[in-house]
């Protein structure tokens, strides 16, 4: 009987130690996950803050370019003015293309929030194609002006025009590069990880360029033709 009781006590003690070890492991795992989540949140917050700082500097950049254009719009040095150079229907088509591209980027973000990988990839592709079309139209417009001898060295008006519109075009190119990287990330890794924050920041950046272009269309082209 004594040996049987001792064996039972040993089994109970062993089971108790196993339960304690299991509980300790679970607590350690929970603590590790909590630290990982906290670290991810901290890194995401830093990235978001950096993005907003960048966006604010871009606002200052474009505000400076807009102000420069407004001051120099009449300094044609005897050359052609915007009324003689700009074709409003073509620019309106550019605007519609970029607006549709911005709409597609928003639909891609909604699809990602809904967990639809395929739809996210499709809308991102549409965004990229329309963005590339817009950039091609912008470059075509520049090429047409240069072919006619209206380069940025012709007058202060054209210098400010090429500076403003060209900077916007450069941002579009950067956005398309960012979009390509995002599309490849979604294609290979899906919608997990930090994709949502990255996609949100890209969409905000793309909408920002859309807003800047509305300003360009109104101030540079519409007022220039009128």
C-alpha positions in Angstrom: 0.0 0.0 0.0 2.8 2.4 0.9 4.5 1.8 -2.5 1.1 2.4 -4.3 0.5 5.6 -2.5 4.0 6.8 -3.2 3.5 6.0 -6.9 0.2 7.9 -7.0 1.8 10.9 -5.3 4.7 10.8 -7.8 2.2 10.7 -10.8 0.2 13.6 -9.3 3.4 15.6 -8.7 4.6 14.9 -12.3 1.3 15.9 -13.8 1.3 19.1 -11.7 4.8 20.0 -12.8 3.8 19.4 -16.5 0.7 21.6 -16.1 2.9 24.3 -14.5 5.4 24.1 -17.3 2.6 24.3 -19.9 1.1 27.3 -18.2 4.6 29.0 -18.1 5.1 28.3 -21.7 1.7 29.8 -22.6 2.4 32.9 -20.6 5.8 33.3 -22.2 4.2 32.8 -25.7 1.5 35.4 -24.9 4.1 37.9 -23.6 6.2 37.4 -26.7 3.2 38.0 -29.0 2.3 41.1 -27.0 5.8 42.4 -27.4 5.8 41.6 -31.2 2.5 43.4 -31.6 3.7 46.4 -29.6 6.9 46.5 -31.7 4.9 46.3 -34.9 2.5 49.1 -33.7 5.5 51.2 -32.8 7.2 50.7 -36.2 3.9 51.4 -38.0 3.4 54.6 -36.0 6.9 55.7 -36.9 6.3 54.9 -40.6 3.0 56.7 -40.6 4.5 59.8 -38.9 7.3 59.8 -41.4 4.8 59.6 -44.3 2.8 62.6 -42.9 6.0 64.6 -42.6 6.9 63.8 -46.1 3.4 64.7 -47.3 3.6 68.1 -45.6 7.0 68.8 -47.2 5.4 68.0 -50.6 2.6 70.4 -49.8 5.2 73.1 -49.2 7.0 72.2 -52.4 3.9 72.4 -54.6 2.7 75.5 -52.8 6.1 77.2 -53.7 5.8 76.0 -57.3 2.2 77.3 -57.6 3.2 80.7 -56.2 6.2 80.9 -58.6 3.9 80.1 -61.5 1.4 82.7 -60.5 4.1 85.4 -60.3 5.7 84.4 -63.6 2.6 83.5 -65.7 2.7 86.8 -67.5 6.5 86.8 -68.1 6.4 85.4 -71.6 9.3 87.5 -72.9 7.4 88.2 -76.1 6.8 84.4 -76.6 3.5 82.5 -76.6 1.2 82.5 -73.6 -0.8 79.7 -72.2 -3.8 80.7 -74.3 -1.8 80.0 -77.4 -0.1 76.8 -76.2 -2.6 74.7 -74.2 -5.3 72.5 -75.7 -8.0 72.3 -73.1 -9.8 69.1 -74.4 -6.5 67.2 -74.3 -5.8 68.3 -70.7 -9.4 67.5 -69.7 -8.9 64.0 -71.0 -5.7 63.8 -68.9 -7.7 64.9 -65.8 -10.4 62.3 -66.3 -7.7 59.6 -66.7 -6.1 60.6 -63.4 -9.4 60.9 -61.6 -10.4 57.3 -62.7 -7.0 56.1 -61.6 -7.6 57.6 -58.2 -11.0 56.0 -58.0 -9.4 52.6 -58.9 -6.9 53.0 -56.0 -9.7 53.6 -53.6 -11.5 50.5 -54.8 -8.3 48.5 -54.4 -8.1 49.6 -50.8 -11.7 48.6 -50.1 -11.1 45.2 -51.7 -8.0 44.7 -49.5 -10.1 45.6 -46.4 -12.6 43.0 -47.5 -9.9 40.4 -47.8 -10.3 39.9 -51.6 -6.8 39.4 -52.9 -7.7 39.0 -56.6 -9.9 42.1 -56.7 -7.1 44.1 -54.9 -4.6 43.0 -57.6 -7.0 43.9 -60.4 -7.8 47.4 -59.1 -4.1 48.0 -58.4 -3.4 47.0 -62.0 -6.1 49.3 -63.3 -4.6 52.1 -61.1 -1.2 51.5 -62.6 -2.4 51.3 -66.2 -4.4 54.6 -65.9 -1.5 56.3 -64.1 0.9 55.2 -66.8 -1.5 56.5 -69.5 -1.7 59.8 -67.7 2.1 60.0 -67.5 2.4 59.2 -71.2 0.0 61.9 -72.1 1.9 64.4 -70.0 5.2 63.4 -71.7 3.5 63.7 -75.1 2.4 67.2 -74.2 6.0 68.2 -73.2 7.4 66.6 -76.4 5.0 68.6 -78.5 5.9 71.9 -76.9 9.7 71.1 -77.2 9.2 70.2 -80.9 7.7 73.6 -81.5 10.6 75.3 -79.8 8.8 76.2 -76.6 11.3 74.8 -74.1 11.8 75.9 -70.4 14.5 78.3 -71.6 12.2 80.3 -73.8 10.6 82.4 -71.0 10.1 82.6 -67.3 6.5 81.6 -67.9 7.6 78.3 -69.6 10.2 77.7 -66.9 7.6 77.9 -64.1 5.2 75.8 -66.2 7.7 73.0 -66.8 8.9 73.1 -63.2 5.4 72.7 -61.8 3.9 70.2 -64.2 7.2 68.3 -64.5 7.5 67.9 -60.7 4.0 66.5 -60.6 4.9 64.1 -63.4 8.0 63.0 -61.4 5.8 62.2 -58.5 3.5 60.2 -60.7 6.5 58.1 -61.8 7.5 57.6 -58.2 4.0 56.6 -57.4 3.9 54.1 -60.2 7.1 52.5 -58.9 5.7 52.3 -55.4 2.5 50.8 -56.9 4.5 48.1 -58.8 6.2 47.1 -55.5 2.9 47.0 -53.7 1.3 44.8 -56.4 4.2 42.3 -56.3 4.0 42.2 -52.5 0.3 41.4 -52.6 0.8 38.8 -55.4 3.5 37.0 -53.5 2.5 37.4 -49.8 -1.2 38.2 -49.9 -2.9 40.8 -47.7 -1.3 40.0 -44.4 1.5 41.7 -42.5 1.9 45.5 -42.9 0.2 45.6 -46.3 -2.8 47.5 -45.1 -0.9 50.4 -43.7 1.4 50.5 -46.8 -1.6 50.4 -49.2 -3.4 53.1 -47.2 -0.4 55.4 -47.4 0.0 54.7 -51.1 -3.7 55.5 -51.7 -3.4 58.8 -49.7 -0.3 59.7 -51.8 -2.1 59.0 -55.0 -5.1 61.1 -53.9 -2.8 63.9 -53.0 -1.3 63.9 -56.5 -4.9 63.9 -57.8 -5.7 67.0 -55.7 -2.5 68.7 -56.9 -3.4 68.0 -60.5 -6.9 69.6 -60.0 -5.0 72.7 -58.9 -2.7 72.5 -62.0 -5.7 72.1 -64.3 -7.5 75.0 -62.7 -4.7 77.5 -62.3 -2.3 76.6 -65.1 -4.6 75.4 -67.9 -8.1 76.7 -67.3 -7.1 80.2 -66.2 -4.3 80.2 -68.8 -6.7 79.5 -71.7 -9.4 81.9 -70.4 
